């Protein structure tokens, strides 16, 4: 966790978000337990310091027999961006998804994250779908 935590905190800071310690601990346990359909990869520099992290989640689809792989979080530390670390982390997710028999890898990024968009435009296709979400869904009696 010592290598992962600064990257997780950097990712949250980048997106001006916060996650309480209980959720952070649960997330780390889920990523590393081997019992959840999710995991993480860390990129290490030549000294063994963690400089990048990616999280992924496998989930079912109604459209394919194979699961989908959702690349949920990708973060590369300041001072190491532009060195291909993000691309290599994504390639590790692609390899894990292929090994798991997944039919697709997909992810989201914020429209203002121009650096990430440049990378994503080179290595993936835009789906054409627009994301809509509602945080903390409320019961609605008018289906």
HELIX and SHEET records of a PDB file:
HELIX    1   1 UNK A    2  UNK A   14  1                                  13    
HELIX    2   2 UNK A   21  UNK A   32  1                                  12    
HELIX    3   3 UNK A   85  UNK A   99  1                                  15    
HELIX    4   4 UNK A  114  UNK A  123  1                                  10    
SHEET    1   A 4 UNK A  38  UNK A  44  0                                        
SHEET    2   A 4 UNK A  50  UNK A  59 -1                                        
SHEET    3   A 4 UNK A  68  UNK A  76 -1                                        
SHEET    4   A 4 UNK A 104  UNK A 107  1                                        
END                                                                             
